[in-house]
Amino acid sequence: WIWSPIELTEKIMSEVQEKAGTVKYIVSPNKIHHIFLQQWSNRYPNAKVYSSPGLKHRKIVPSTVQFDECLGDEPPNESYGNDIDQVIFHGSFVMEEVAFFHKKSKTAIFADLIQRFP
């Protein structure tokens, strides 16, 4: 499970392989976290790529990025749902964000939801 992918360097590929093994899912938590989706999808072609609400309709997202599904309030069927829960956070005037919760570690995972602008 790769959340909000960053630039995929040789070092990161090595660490992912060593610590996480096979990449099965690539997740964009909101519509501004898409820049490196194609790079990760190319490297891990068997991974499912999930878009956040509104992402696949943005004109700046390359048409070569193939999304398997748009995320909702429940994890996609037959995916990471046994380990990670999710919900769409509504109410921001900027975007909707998918917030995640890793059940075993009891860790909440947010991207841009928690920010303060002056």
C-alpha positions in Angstrom: 0.0 0.0 0.0 1.6 3.2 -1.2 0.0 6.4 -0.1 0.6 9.7 -1.8 3.6 8.6 -3.8 6.7 10.8 -4.1 9.4 10.6 -6.7 10.5 7.0 -7.1 14.2 6.9 -6.8 16.5 3.8 -6.7 16.9 4.2 -3.0 13.1 4.4 -2.4 12.5 1.3 -4.7 15.1 -0.6 -2.6 13.6 0.4 0.7 10.0 -0.4 -0.5 11.2 -3.9 -1.6 13.1 -4.5 1.6 10.5 -3.2 4.0 7.2 -3.7 2.3 7.7 -6.2 -0.5 5.3 -6.3 -3.4 3.4 -3.1 -4.1 -0.3 -4.0 -4.6 -2.0 -0.6 -4.2 -1.1 2.9 -5.0 -3.4 5.5 -3.4 -3.9 9.3 -4.0 -5.5 10.8 -0.9 -6.7 13.9 -2.6 -6.8 15.6 -6.0 -3.4 17.4 -5.6 -1.3 14.2 -4.9 -1.0 12.8 -8.4 2.4 14.0 -9.8 4.2 10.6 -9.3 1.3 8.2 -9.8 2.4 7.4 -13.4 6.0 6.7 -12.3 4.9 4.3 -9.6 2.3 2.7 -11.8 4.9 2.1 -14.5 7.3 0.5 -12.0 4.6 -1.6 -10.4 2.2 -2.4 -13.3 0.3 -5.1 -11.3 -0.6 -2.6 -8.5 -4.1 -1.2 -8.4 -4.2 2.6 -8.7 -6.9 4.4 -6.7 -7.9 8.0 -7.3 -9.3 10.3 -4.7 -12.7 12.1 -5.4 -12.3 14.5 -8.3 -8.8 13.5 -9.3 -9.4 11.6 -12.5 -11.4 14.6 -13.9 -8.6 17.1 -13.5 -7.1 18.1 -16.8 -3.5 18.3 -15.4 -3.5 14.6 -14.6 -1.9 12.8 -17.6 -4.3 10.6 -19.6 -1.8 7.8 -19.3 -2.6 7.4 -15.6 -5.1 4.5 -15.5 -7.2 4.4 -12.3 -8.7 1.2 -11.3 -11.3 2.8 -9.0 -12.2 6.1 -7.3 -12.0 5.9 -3.5 -15.1 6.2 -1.4 -16.0 5.9 2.3 -15.1 2.2 2.3 -11.9 0.5 1.1 -12.3 -1.0 -2.4 -13.5 -4.6 -2.5 -10.9 -7.3 -2.1 -8.2 -4.8 -1.3 -6.5 -3.5 1.9 -9.7 -3.2 3.9 -8.7 -5.8 6.5 -5.7 -3.6 7.5 -6.8 -0.1 6.7 -10.1 1.8 7.0 -11.0 5.0 5.2 -13.5 7.7 5.0 -13.9 10.8 2.7 -13.6 14.0 4.6 -16.1 16.5 3.2 -16.4 20.2 4.0 -13.2 21.7 2.8 -13.7 24.5 0.3 -10.6 23.4 -1.5 -11.0 19.6 -1.9 -12.3 16.4 -0.5 -9.6 14.1 1.1 -9.7 10.4 1.9 -8.5 9.9 5.5 -7.1 6.5 6.4 -6.8 4.5 9.6 -4.3 1.7 10.0 -6.1 -0.7 12.4 -3.2 -2.6 13.9 -1.1 0.5 14.8 -4.1 2.7 15.5 -2.6 5.4 13.2 -4.7 8.0 11.4 -3.2 9.0 8.1 -3.9 12.5 6.6 -2.4 14.5 3.8 -3.5 18.1 3.5 -6.5 17.9 5.7 -4.7 19.3 8.7 -3.3 22.6 7.7 -3.6 26.1 8.8 -3.3 29.0 6.4 -2.9 32.5 7.8 
